[in-house]
C-alpha cells in the first residue's frame, strides 16, 4: 500500500459498449389486426398485435382512411405481441370447456405462453382472440418450439362472442399489454383502412419510410352503438 507503487495486477483498457443505432430493423411480420367486441373494448376500436426479427424494436403505426392515398401517424407499437394459428380444428363447446385441447402454433411471432390455472382463466387473466371468439385458458403445455396445447379448462365465448367451431389455421392472438388499441369513429364502419407499420431497431433508430412498407388492409365491421363514437387519433 502507498502511492507510486507498481500495481499488483495489470490494467486493461476499457472499451465500453457501442450500440449500433443504424442497424436495419427489418420488416414487421404480418400483423394481426382485430376489431374486438364492444363488451371487451368499451367502444369502437381496432387492436393490433405486431412483432419482428431480432433487431426489431417496435413500429410506428401509420393509417390511411382514404384508400391509401394519404397516411397519418396513429401511434406506436413498443412491445412484441404473441400470435399465430391453431394447429388442428376446434369444436364448438359451451363455456366452460373441459373437454377440448386447443393447439396453437406461435412460430409466426416466436411467441411463448406461460402456464396458468383455473382461477386465472376465471379471472380472465389469460384472454386470447381465437378467430372472432374471446377465450381464456388455464394450462398451456409446451409441445415443441413455440407450439402449445391449451386444455383442461378453457373459458369460451367471452365478452359476448360465440363459442364456435374453428378450423386449423385460425388466427390466434394473446390479448395482453403488447396489443395496441386504437379508438375509431363509427363513420369508418363498412370501410377498409390501410395500415403501415414502420419498423425501428432496438435502439429506436433506422426507422423505415412509408415507401419501404407494404400496407395491410382491414375491413371495419359495423357494431351496435354504445354511445358517442371516437375519432382515430392521427397526428
N, C-alpha and C positions, 0 to 999 in steps of 0.2 A: 504493500500500500504506500501511497505517496504520489507526488507529482513527478512528471518527466520520467516515468519508468516504462520499460518496454511492456506492452500488454501481454498477458498470459496466453491469449488466443489471438489468432489473426483476424483481420477485419475483411468484410466483403462489401463491395459497392452495392448500394440499394438501387433497384430499378423501378419499383412500384408497378402499378397497373397502367395499362394504356389501352382502354377500350376503344374499339374502332366504331366511331359514330356513323361512319359512312357505309357500313356493310349493308348489302341489299337485304331487305326483309323477306323477300319472296311474296308471292301472291297469297291472299287469304283463301283458305279452302272454300269450296262451295258452301255457303252458309245455310242454316236452317232459319226460315222466316215463317212465323206463325201469327195467326190472329186469335188470341185466347178468348174464351167465353167471358162475357161481361161480369159474371159472378166471380170470376177469378181476378180480372184486371181492374174492375171498378169503373171502367169507362172504355170507350173505343180506343184500342191500342194495337200496335204491331210490335212483336217481340223478335229479336234477332240473336241467334247464337252463332258465334264465329270462332275460328281457330286457324292457326297457320303453322309453318315449319319452325325449326329450332331457332332461327334468327328473328322470328315474328314476335313483335312486342305488343301489337294491337292494331287497330284500324280506325280511321275516320269514316263516318257513315255519311255519304252524300246521297241525296234523294231527289228524284225528278218526278213531278206530278203532271208534267205536260208531254209525256211520251218520250222522254229522253232528250228533249230539245235544250233544257237547262237544268242545272243541278244546284242544290243548296246544302250547306253543311247542317246536318241534323243532330249530330252527337258523336261520341267516341266509344269504341269497344276497347276496354283496357284489361280484360281477363279472358282466358280461353274457355270456351263452352265445351260441354261434353255431349256429343251427339253421334248418331249412327243409324242403323237399321235393325229391324228384327231379323233373326236367323231362324226361320220357321214360322208357321201360322199361329195365330192366337184365336182362341174360341171366345164366343160371347158368353160370359159367365157373370151372374149377378154379384153385386157387392155385398160382403167381402168375398173375394175369390180365394178359396183354399185348395183348389184342385189344379190350377194351371201353373205351368212353368214358362215364363217368357224369356227366351234367349235373345240377347241384344249384342250386336257387334258394333263396337265403338272405334273400329280401326280408322274410320274417316276422320276422327278428331284425336286419335291416340288417347282416348278417354279411359278413366278408371272410376269405379264405383266403390264406395265404402259400404260394408255390411251394416245392417240396421236391425231393428226388432219390431215386433207388432205395435208397441207403444209409439214408436217413431212414425210408423205408417198411419196409425190412427190420428196422430197429431199433425199429419200432413207435412212432415219434415223432409220427405223424400219424393216430392212431387215430380212427375215426369209427363211429357207430352208424347202420346202414342197415336200418331196419325189422326188427330182430332179428338182423342179421348184423353182425359186427365186421370192419371193413376198415381198411387203411392205404394212403394214396395217396402218389404221388410228385408228378407235375406237377399244378398247379392253374392252368389258363389262364382269365383273365377274359374272359367272353363279352359281358356287359353289366353294368349296375349290380347288384351282389350275386348275379350268376349266373356259375357256374364250370363248366368241363369238367375232370373228373378222369380222367386217362388215362395211356397209355404203359406204366405199371407199377403195378398195384394188388394188394396182398395181400388175399386173400379168405378168408372163413370162419375168422377167427382166434378164439382163445380157446374152441374147441370149438363154435363156431356153424357153420351150414351156408352154403356159398357158393351161395345160391339165386337164383331169378329174382324181380324186384321190378317192380311196375307203376309207372307215372307217378303222382306224388303220394305216394310212400313217404316215411316220416319219416326225416330226416337230422339227426344231431347230432354236432358236433365234440366229441370226448371229451378235454377239457383241464382245467386247474385251475379254470375257471369253473363247471364242473359240480359241484354239491354232492351229497355222498354221505351217505346215512342208513342205518345198520345197522337191520335189522328182526328181529323174533322170528319163528321158524318157525311160531308159533301164528297168525300172520296169513296163512299160506298158505290160498288159497281164499276170502279175504275181500276186500272192497272198502274202501279207505281214501279219505277225503276230505281234500283239501289246499287250503288257502287261502294265497295269497301276498299279504301286506300290504305294499304299496309304501311306501318313504320317498324323499325327494328327495335331490339330490346333496349337500346339507348334512347329511343324516341326520335331517331333521325332517319334520313334517307326515305322520307315519305314518298309514296308513289303519286303520280299525277292522274287526273281524270282520264287522260288519253291512254294511260297504261292499263286500265282496268276494264274488264267486260261487265256490263250491268247484269244484275239478277232481277227478274221481273216477279211481281207478286200481285195477284188479283184480290182486291179488297172486297169482302163479302158484307152484305147488309146485316145488321144486328138489331134486335129490339131496342128501342130508345130507352135510355136510363137517365135522362136529364140533359143538361147542356152538353153540346159537343165540345171537342177540344181541337186546337189547331196544331198541325205538325210544326214543331218549333224549328225554324230554319234561320240561321244567321250567316 
